[in-house]
Amino acid sequence: MLQPKPFKAPVYITEPLLPPIGDTAAIFKKIWESKQVTNNGIMCRTLEKKLADFLKVKHLSLFSNGTAALQIACRALNLGGEVITTPFTFAATPHALAWNNIKPVFCDIENESMNIDPGKIEELVTKDTAALLPVHVFGTPCNVEAIDKIARRHRLKVIYDAAHAFGVSIEGKSIGSFGDASMFSLHATKVYNTIEGGALAFGKQDLKIRADILKNFGFRSESDVQEPGINGKLNELQSAIGILLLEKIGREIEARGKITNIYRNILKGIGGIKFNRDIPGVVHNYSYFVIRINKGEYGLTRDEVYEELKKYNVFSRRYFYPLCSNFKCYGSLQKRPLSVAQAVSEEVLALPLHGRMDTAFAERICSIISYIKGRAHKL
Ligand SMILES: *Cc1c(COP(=O)(O)O)cnc(C)c1O
């Protein structure tokens, strides 16, 4: 096999979806004319309505980022004590708990879905457990039915971290319709973005009202401050970007699906490389393409592949490594072994993916992965 050429320019894990620059002038002009640039203006309110419709959820609030949204969700639900979550997630998930003086309790994950293992949740429930905070990792839905049963049995609240799951549905039901609240991150690296931003979807209106007060310093009215809130508002310019991008999201997800299929079709022929397939009944959003590398079969460790790819100007990411439970700040909180999560975190590698990526790039990345396997013994 001929050695593949390195890419001329770096290929990063993703590129933000942006509206054509020319499209921004007209909508920004409206904001300039209104002179309202933030504080729940027309753009923010419009986007909240459009997103609630698009995501098929009853109530939705926008925030300055997903982490603030998650922090506010914990407050709106009056959580304290302990919350059971997954160690295989982005730092923001347990941090949102810790910032509310809530103790994150880490539960092991399922090997296949890489999501929290419902079979291991109940042994972690104590008298201090207030809620569950599962994550739909890489947009793969959690076992929502099993989680719902556990929550009802122990009277626990459920907040889903749906940061990766924008646009995902299960049997026609929106991913944002499960639990008490679901958080979507609208950060530039996500499938759909407002540059920075976040959203909470709720089934109940009183939660939206409370969250809207909490994101605006606790103001219930001009002179009535109900409680110490924070500033978690999304501004008008970013909301306008969100309005423009909502028209592009369908094609973005479609294009990501195409790249994903190219990756899958080529990589399935390489021993030691595994990846997840689409799940029947689930509408996927192709937010990440993650491979799992079996060192025994492939000949290189995940870290070696990660370093090798850099030599070809390909910048993959080790999502999620290290586990949150291995962070210095959470190291002492581990109650049970997290052996599945530990093994998964040492195998995973996210490859470059976005809707505007050249299909030939995906093919070349696969060639590199195939080529370096053949040379494993020579490194
Ligand atoms: C991106 C992300 C967040 C945080 O969202 P921000 O909008 O960046 O604050 C939370 N959880 C997960 C799993 C994420 O990937």
The ligand as an SDF file (V2000), in Angstrom:
LIG
                    3D

 15 15  0  0  0  0  0  0  0  0999 V2000
  -20.6540   20.8660   25.0150 C   0  0  0  0  0  0  0  0  0  0  0  0
  -21.1440   20.1060   26.1830 C   0  0  0  0  0  0  0  0  0  0  0  0
  -21.6420   20.7270   27.3470 C   0  0  0  0  0  0  0  0  0  0  0  0
  -21.4870   22.1930   27.6240 C   0  0  0  0  0  0  0  0  0  0  0  0
  -22.0710   23.0300   26.7420 O   0  0  0  0  0  0  0  0  0  0  0  0
  -21.5570   24.5260   26.5680 P   0  0  0  0  0  0  0  0  0  0  0  0
  -22.6290   25.0790   25.7010 O   0  0  0  0  0  0  0  0  0  0  0  0
  -20.2310   24.4640   25.8840 O   0  0  0  0  0  0  0  0  0  0  0  0
  -21.4870   25.1590   27.8950 O   0  0  0  0  0  0  0  0  0  0  0  0
  -22.2080   19.9290   28.3340 C   0  0  0  0  0  0  0  0  0  0  0  0
  -22.2440   18.5930   28.2200 N   0  0  0  0  0  0  0  0  0  0  0  0
  -21.7470   17.9640   27.1540 C   0  0  0  0  0  0  0  0  0  0  0  0
  -21.8220   16.4670   27.1010 C   0  0  0  0  0  0  0  0  0  0  0  0
  -21.1400   18.6890   26.1120 C   0  0  0  0  0  0  0  0  0  0  0  0
  -20.5920   18.0470   25.0880 O   0  0  0  0  0  0  0  0  0  0  0  0
  1  2  1  0
  2  3  1  0
  2 14  2  0
  3  4  1  0
  3 10  2  0
  4  5  1  0
  5  6  1  0
  6  7  2  0
  6  8  1  0
  6  9  1  0
 10 11  1  0
 11 12  2  0
 12 13  1  0
 12 14  1  0
 14 15  1  0
M  END
$$$$
